[in-house]
């Protein structure tokens, strides 16, 4: 087992606020409240220590995707881990039901090994009007029996299903998901304000990338955006990459929902942590230029190339959000949604020693997962 460590001198972001000159004690894989006698001390004065990031919507990275082989999925896990995401949910994209069930089996093994936190099915139960980068020919109505097949294929590791709840079977599918402890996420939807409220009453708790792939906010037709923002039961996903959302839209949502109801996500595809070029998103071809991913056919935005360390830095330096609020949106809130807040999402004794070291300009300078450095601290 790795020797115990005491990190001293940092500005530590705790659930109770920021502790200047604070310390974090790591004993084995966990955070401890008391340092063993043989602990190594590392002075990280001038740096921030924040909890490891939790990404609930992520399709890939490092040139590989969660729709590929187990090796591909691990490549994506490690690429995002190097950028501070110590807990990741693997997202699939619309595909043939048989293909998705098989992929769920493969990903559930990685969940059993502790490499991913579970599976998010984005599609095929989404609206053809708001399909984004999903294959139209493979879309289908959210028949609860079909939804059930995917949950079963995930062997207890299905964490979230994104669906257009206004489609036939949508509300019954939301109820089914809620009964099975799987998050019903409203997204890729053409629902009205009233239809969205009905889905929330049925048990939906997440808005899949709010604003993207849904009707815009109109003053007579407020649509899903108003219904999702105003309801205390909903956590809204936001993609903070400067491409998917205008800064003002992001800030409006953040301030309206409040810091307790936002989860920053990447919605990343293979090019995250990799580079420009040609990639696949499920069955569709994507061209990435200047870090923006678009479908070759039609030009829809096709996921992001974001990593959560960049989302953090942007939130603090461009959006001017308070660091404590950003930490909630990147760690505590998604951990709570996943029901994992007893283990991850904050720097508290007893939890996994998952942490990110940032310099005073919020550049990533180290990542620890379960007590081991994934990115060694760079304190130059
Ligand atoms: Zn997605």
Boltz pocket constraint, residues with backbone or C-beta under 6 A from the ligand:
constraints:
  - pocket:
      binder: B
      contacts: [[A, 57], [A, 58], [A, 59], [A, 91], [A, 92], [A, 122], [A, 267], [A, 303]]
      max_distance: 6.0
